[in-house]
């Protein structure tokens, strides 16, 4: 916690310590009262009291006796992931993924199908409603009641209001009240976030970024964006726009026009749309036989075609991915010097296939960042695969439910309360 004003009450202190004790147990960093004392710096008395409260509320269970370190063997403490369940939907540009999870992000049921985000919010979210209903009735033994709903969308979101803000590939969604739509149908709080933040939260809670407190997760799909974990928290910035690295200007060339309206953006040179465009040119002017075949077969070249051609050794495609990787790496080197993460995770459709892009990013980041900042820096590929979106959406909901301010509102009633009466959490 940050420094407190002089007027801090003991009730607020109690909430702070409750929240940090729960976070320790939930992340499995501490498994006993002794470990909690050692890791949090709280007194034995305070730890004992907070643990009792969490057991009484039903969020923590006392399990088997753990390994003894000399004295009386300690009782193992565990988070009760089955205290409730969470419904999540990850909307991509061309797909809908829905899932029901426990409070640890474990997927209990899952559905996915093709969809067009440009069909607008009524159509897309109407389908999410239907899939939620199907999923809830088809999944056996759902734990507890519904504790939260999480929605991910492929564009910028004002996290406080749960509304998309001028999303470039989502016509009809600007300002649409996504949260309200689900809040009227479900007796649980609802949060909406962008796909990149969900990827970051998923990797941090359940993937390759576990244990890292300062992480940048870059998603290279159609566009490019980054999610930031700073000091063990998701950093969204003042309006939820943090991490939009795709629109950092990297060249001074008026012919490189970005979908955001500016010129010379990283995304306009190295994102999936850019790779598709450059790949199509290479197919048309006969520089790449493989891309020519892709063009003839489908009538267009996609970023996936470029990745596939590169994996077969197509020199033009390899060159394109290497060039894109260097450009992303240059921007990330600035981010590294500014933010000093211990881990960069690279994910998204374009980054998932082949090694050229990741290798070029890694090489450029190490070469162009300051030595102190790269001394212990790791650059790794995303680990969650196709389920990253729904796992991330579940992590996002649970992060919010157990954040200090949100928990303060529902703790006494024993289970989370819907958004009309809860704080619109930031
Ligand atoms: Zn741009």
Boltz pocket constraint, residues with backbone or C-beta under 6 A from the ligand:
constraints:
  - pocket:
      binder: B
      contacts: [[A, 246], [A, 247], [A, 248], [A, 258], [A, 259], [A, 260], [A, 261], [A, 262], [A, 265], [A, 267], [A, 268]]
      max_distance: 6.0
